Every structure is written in C-alpha cells, then in structure tokens.
C-alpha cells in the first residue's frame, strides 16, 4: 500500500512538472514586448496584443485584474521587467524556468518579397539592346580602319602648334569628418510615472541611474569594502534595492546584473533612490526621496 501510494505521488508530481515545463515553453515563445505573467481570465497563456478587461496578472497569488494604463505602459512594453509584480514573481520561479522567461523569442523579421515578374520581363529587352550597341561600336571601328587614307595620301598632316605645358590641377586634401560624441540629448529619457495617491501601499525601493559610469561596492557585515567595480550604463536604468542603515548607509542591489553590490552616497556617483508604491489595482507609482535621505 505504501509503495503504491509513493508511485502514485511520483507519477502525479512528474505529470505536474511536465505541465509546468510545457507552460513555460509556450510562454518563452512570446515576443519580447509581452510580459510572461500576462494572461487571460480563462486562459493562462493567452493574451491580446491590445488592452482588454480580460487580461490578468499571474505573477503570484490569485490572478489580478489590470488597468488599461498598466497594460499599455508596462505589460505590453519592453519595460515590464521593472514591474514590482514581475520582480516578486520571478523570485519564486525555478532557475531553468526563469531563464526561459528572461530570453523570449525576438520579433520575427518580415520575409523578403520576391522580385516582380514585370522586372524580369524588362531585363531581357535591355540585354538585347546592350548587345546591339556593342555590335554597332565594333562595326563602326572596322569601317574606320577600312576607309582611313594611307600615310601621305589625300590629307596633309597638320603642323603641330605649341601648347602650354599641362600644369597640375590642385586638389583639395580630404579631411576626416568631425567625430560626433554622444550627448545626453541623444539618449531617450524614461517616461514619467504617476506619483503615489492616498490608499497606495509601499512595495520597495529602486535605484535610478542615468547614462554614465558608477562605482559600486560589496560590503561585509562590518561595512568594510571587500570588492568594488565600475558599472557603466548607456541609458537610464533602474533596479530594485534594499536599504541598509548600519554600519554604513547603503543601497543593496536585489535584481539585475549587479546583485549583491551596493550604491553609497557621495562615493558611487550621481544615483537617485525612489520609493515604489502599488495602488489597489496593482498599478505602480513612484516618488524620489531627498538627497539627504539617500
């Protein structure tokens, strides 16, 4: 009896695992502009390319309804990776499944249209005309050779007149084009997000950095630096952080490529910290803290 129950439990677990793998394989086939946690009320892996009341968020807990603004600005955009519900949902996903969600399929390139049949028909007459022109040129050259007079007969050779010696024509030296350096105006600024409203709930902190270089640190329990590295960004970027008060006030990175490193005021660069709140319907709102509090 005990062994049979174990076999049944193992079979049920294997079937459940197979279903999960099939689910995440289907989610990984989505375009990179669609959040993998977005689904329909009646279909976990279904979604609409536009906003709809049937959309639900399956990041964690019961499927949550989504506002049209949340869908348009977050769920159906490349920036869904900054959504607090997405960040919380990936914390409870196994590593192999998480990798499938982090590498969705790129948008397929449109097929190259075949050359129109009319173009192919036009090429044949052009080739025939080219051959005729070539024959005329060859025939004209042969006629000249047959009709030109022999040396000393029919025409007197003209007396050569002195001509001015050819002087070299000055040419402008090519100068390399000026190097254009990237300026902050050429970098897209992030879209402003709504500010907190009464009834919102604080969710987490985020570090905000602009294009440039920053220095981040790995600290031990006594606040001593055990490692430091440079972090360069070509555009505006955000990452979830936690606030550490003692022994050194710092901001420990919890998501992204620099997990485990900390930003320290007046040492890491001109970073900013913002508070992220969630509305009753899951919509996120942000507010930056002061430099003194940072």
N, C-alpha and C positions, 0 to 999 in steps of 0.2 A: 504494500500500500504506500509506504513512504517513498520507495523508489519511483513508483508510477507518478506520484504527485510531483516529485522532483523533475521527472521527464516532462510532465505537462507544463510545469512552470518554466522550464528551459525552452520548450517549444514556443510558449506564449511570448517569452522575452525575445527570442530570435525573430518571431513574426513582427513584434513591435519595433525592433531595431531595423528590420528590413523596410517597414513602412516609413520610419524616420529618415533612413537613407534615401529612399525614393522621393520623399518630400523635399529634402534639401537639394537633391539633384535637380528637381524641377525648379526650385527657387533660384538655383545658380544659373539657370538659362535666361533669367530676366535681363533686360537692358540695364546698364549701369545707372540709369536715371530713375529707377523704381526701387523703393525700399523693399528688402526681402521680407520684412514683417508686415507689409501691406497685403490685405486680403479682402474678400467679400464676406458678408454676413453668412452666406450659405455655402461659401467655397473658400477654404483656407488659402489655396494657391492661385485663386482667380483675382484679377484686378482689372480696372478700367483705365484707359490712358488719360482720362479726364476726371474731374471731381464728380463724386456721386455720394448720395446718402447711404449707399450700401457698403462703402468702404469701412473696414475695421482695422485696428492695430492689434497684432498678435504677438507683440514683443514679450509680454509677460502677463500673468493673471488672465482674467476674463477679457475677451475681445472688446476693445474700447472704441466708441464712436469717434469720428474725426470731423472737425470743422472743414468747410471748403477752403478756408485760408491756410489751415495746417496742411491739407493735401497739396494745394497748389504751390506753397512756398517751401515745403520740407519733403513730404512723402514722395512726390513726383519730380524731385530735383536731385542733382548730384550731391548736394549738401546734406542728404538725410543722415550721413554719418555723424553729424553734430547734434542730432536729436537726443534729448535725455532718455526717452523711452528706448531708442535703439541702443544707446550706450549701456543701459541697465539690462536689456535683453541679451546682449552678446556675452554678458558675464556668466550666464548660466548655460551656455551652449558648449558642447564638447569641441575640442580643438579642431578636429578634422572637419566637422560641420561648419564651424566658424570660418575656416579657410575657404570653404565653398561659397559662403556668403560674401567674403571680402573680395572675391575675384569673380564678379559676374561677367557674363558674355558681353563683349563690346557690340555696339550697334553695327549691323551688317552693312557693308558698302553696297551701293546700288550697282546692278550689273551694267556693263558697258554695252550700249546699244550697237547692233550690227550696222555696218555701212549700208546706206540705202542702195537699192538696186539701180536707181537712176544715176548715181555717181559712177557705178561700174560701167554703165552703158556709155557715159560721156567720155570715159578714159580711152575707149577703142578709137573713136574718130581723132582724138588728139594724137595718139600714137601714129596713125596713118598720115596725118598732116606733117608730123615731125620727119617721117621717112621721105616724103615728097620734097620738103625743104632741103634736106640733105642731098638728094639726087640733083636738085637744081643747082646747088652750090658746086657739086662735083662737076656737073656738065658745063657750067659757066667757066670754071677753071680750065677744063680741057679745051673749050673753044678759044680761050685767050692764048693758050700755048700754040694752037694751030694757026691763028691769024696774025700773031705779032710779027713785025718785019724783021729781016735778018740784020745783023750788025752792019752799019754803014750804008744801008739801003733805005731810001724813002724819007727818012727824017734826019735832021741834023740834031745831034745831041746838044742840049742847051749848055751854055757856059755856066759853070757853077759860080754863083755870086757869093762874096764873103758874107758870112753870117756871124752874128755875135756869139761868142762862146757861152755855152749854157752855164748859167750861174745856179748854184744850189738854191733850192727853194726852202726858206726857213720853215721849219715845222715846230708846232707847239709841243713842248715836252709834256707827256701825260703825267698828271698829278693824281695821287691816290685820293679817293673820296674821303671826306672827313668821317671820323669814327663817331657814330651816334651811340651815346651811352644811355642806358635805361634810366628813366626819370620816374619819380613817384606818380606823375600824372598818367604814365602809360600802364599803370597797374590798376586792375579793377578793384574798386573798394567794395567791402561787403554791404549787402542790403541791410539797412537799419531794421532792427526787430522791435516789436512792441514792448512797452515798459510795463512793469507789474501793476496789477489792479487789486483792489480790495477783494479778499477771498482767495487769492493765489497762495500756493504753498511753495516754500523754498525747497529746491531739489539738490543743487550742487553749485560749486564754483567752476569757472573756466578761466584759463589764461588766454589773453589775446595778444598776438604779436603781429607786426607788420613786416614788409619786405626788409631784409637786412640780416645781420649776424648777432647772435646772442651767446652768452656763456651760461651753461647750466652745470649743476653740481650734484654729486652723490654724497650724502652725509651719513655718518654713523649715528648711533644712539646718543653720543655726547656732542653732536653738532659739528664734528670735525669733518673736513673735506677729504674723502677717500678717492675721489676721481672727479675730473672736470673735463668738459668737452665743448666744442663750438657747435652751435645749431644755426644753420642758415636757412632762410625762407625767401622764396621768390614772390610770394604773395601773402595776403593776410591769412592767418591760420588761428585755429582755436583748439584747445584740448582740455579735458576735464582734469581738475586738480583738487587736492585736499589741503586744507590749511593746517600748518604745523606751527605751534606757538613757541615751543621750548625744545632745546636751549636756544635755537635760532629761528626767528620767524621766517618761514619759507613756504613755498607752494609746491607740493609734491605731485608730479605728473602721474595720472592714472590711466590714460589712454594714449594711443598713437605710437610713434617710433621712439619716444624718449621716456617710456615708463620707468619709474624709479629715480629719475633725476629731478632736481628742484630748481625753481627760479627764486632768486634772492634779490630783494630791492637794493638799488644802488650798486649792484655787482653784476647782474645778469644782462642789463640793458633796459631799454625803454618799453618794458612789457606793461600790460594792464590786467587787472582782475575784475571779473564781473560775476554777479550773482544770477543764477538761472532759477526762475520760478515756473511752476506749472499751474495753468488755470484749471477749473473744474472739468473741462472737456479735454484736457491733455495739451492744450496749446501752450507753447513755451514763451516766456517773456523775460527780458534781461535788464539789468541795471548795473552800471560800473561803480565800484567802490572808490573812495578817495585815495589819493597817493599816500596820505598819512596812514590810512588803514592798511594799505598794501604793504 
